[in-house]
Amino acid sequence: MRGQHRAVPRFEHVEFAGHGPWGSSHYARWIKAEHSDQRAGFARIFDGVTPTGETGAPEISYNPIAREQYHTDWVADRTIGWLDSLDADDDWFCWMSFPDPHHPWDPPRSERHRVNWRDLDLPPGHPGSAAKIRDILSAKPAHWLAWYDGRVPNIDAAPGNFVPANLTHNQMREILALIHIENELIDEACGRVLRLIVDRGWDDDTDIFFTSDHGEFQGDLGLLYKGPYHVDALMRLPFIWRPAPSAAIAPAVVPEPVGQLDLAPTCCAIAGTDVPSSMDGAPLPIAPDSDRERALCEWDSQLDTGFRLRSIIRDGWVCTAYEPSRLDRGLSAEDLLGMYGVPGPLERIRYHRTEGELYRLDEDPHQWSNRWDDAGLARLRSDLVADLYDNLPAPRISPLTVEAMA
């Protein structure tokens, strides 16, 4: 983000990149038009059971596509092309978004030498055995273990036919290796764009943000993908703000809880414009010991699973309250799974506001020990839940119903 706020902020140029050659994104159309022979190398998204790779892991491919034709470099190339079309004194805002490291995991085969999956350990958040995983998940609300065992598919955010209990340690290692490779490619692509900004003489008054829309289990708790699970694997995101050097803000690691809702108010502050009253969040702190006390996170299932989670992160605790399941979302699990030839859930799980999760992060960084029902923490739990609801933004008066998958 460089320069001052325009009178009518809007995106004036947009190009979309989806994960692969399917759909109608600009990248998909480019692949079809210019490199149609490369389409078969991409892994199919949401194919959770077809054995792939060297270990039979789901949704991976050693893609024969040339690196410069893969969507990571394509996004960087298109960003560089747009930036280079600007005049030296133009003000601009650019949002560059990469499909990776989201599943499916299919980076160019030419890059597989970067990480050998056989050399990797399981992540520290992996319990190490199926028995330990089941022991941990059984102390959480019911949909955790039900997904792991395959009784209730995680259809909100994972292939409906994927059963985490079937994932082997070597399959997890192979997926991790491809994720590491994809992250390295993103890092190098960002580096090319940042070098252009320096070469154009814009660096001194350009603010740079780096973040992601969600996390990934990547083996934590023995799981893969994402979903209605409020733990650090999915909620604690990379979040870097490099202020414009001309602002003379000292480098700092700020440990106070913040969220992505704070990005828009921060951009308003940088541009010197008022934060609209309709905007949630607040400008990001620029040094430790700010007055930021909490961050909030919500999940409302877009399907008729009806899961509704409300979380607060405060004082080193993560507390998640489960609201009563709502069954009027408009798209049934059976209908969705039927589109993919997958049977419906073996059971239904309904929550009633009595369920929840409570973790102390310094003692339990991987959230293995749910202390929601710990009698000695009843007062703390009540305080956190009250604080959560005191600070949640007001919900929509008329909630939207789901007519199709996003």
C-alpha positions, 0 to 999 in steps of 0.5 A: 500500500503506497501513498494516500487514500483515493476519494472513492476506494475500489479495485480498478484492476482484478485478475483471479487465480484458482487452484488449478485449471478448473473453473473460470479464473483468469489463471484457469483460462490462461492455462487452457488457452496457452498450456492446455497440455499441462492441465492433467498434472494438477491434483483434484481438489476435495478428492480425499481417498484416491491414493496419490504420491509415493505414500498414497496420501490424498490430494497430492501430485508431483506436477510436471508443469513448468515452474513459470506456468504454475500459479505461484509464479503466475500471480507474482508475474501478473502483479509485477506486470500491473505494478510496472504499468503504473507511473512513478508518482502513482498512489496504489494499493495492491492485494496479491493472493496465492492459492498455495499452500491450500490443498491440493498439494501439487507444486512443480515436480522440478522443485521436489528436490527442496524437501525430502519427506523421508527426512521430516519428523511429525510436527510437535502438535502430532500426538504420535499414535492413534490411541493418544489422538483418540484420548485427546479428541474424546475430551473435546466436543463430540464432532472432533472425534466423530470426524477423526473416526469418519462417523461425521464428515467435516464437509464444511472444510475437507473432502467428505470422504476423508477419514483422518484415522486412515492417514499414516505418518508417512502420508503426513510427512509427504504432505508436509514436504509439499507444503514446505516446498509451496511456502518456499516458492511463495517466499521467492515470489514475494521477494521478486515483487518486493525487489520491483518495489525497491527498483521503482523507488517506492519502498520508502513509503510503501506499507507491506502486510503478509498474512493468510486467511486461515491455518491448516492442521498439518498433522496437529492433533493427528488431523489434516485440513481445517474446519469448525475447530478453534485451536492455534493450528487454524487461528494463529496466522502469520501476520507481518506488518512492515510499515513504510520506512518513512514512518520511522516506526521501530521494529517490534514483535507485538504479542498482544492479540490482534485479528485480521479485522484490524487490517482495514482500520490500519489502512485507514490510519496509514492513509490518514482517513477516518475509520468508518463506523461500519468497520469492526476492528482497530488500527494495529498496535506498533509496539508491545504493551499496548492496551489490546486485551483480546481477539475474537473468532467466530464460526457459523457452519454454512451447512446443516451441521449447524455448528456455531463456535465463538472464541476469545483469546485473552490473558494466555487462554483460548475459550470457545463457547458452543452456541445451540446448533442452527438447522436452517442454513438451507443446504443439507449435508446429504445433498452436498455429499451426494454431489460427490457420491459420498454417503451422508453422516452416520450420526448427527451431532447437536450442541446446546450451549453447554459444550465448549473448550478452554486451553491455557496456551503457555502450559498446553501450546497444542491444545491437547487438554480441554479444561472447559469442565475443570471445576477449579476454572469455573470462575475464569471460564465464566469471566471469559465467556462474559467478556466474549459476548460483551465484545462480539459485534452485533449479528445480522438481524436476518441471517443469510441462508446458504443457497450454494457452496462458495 
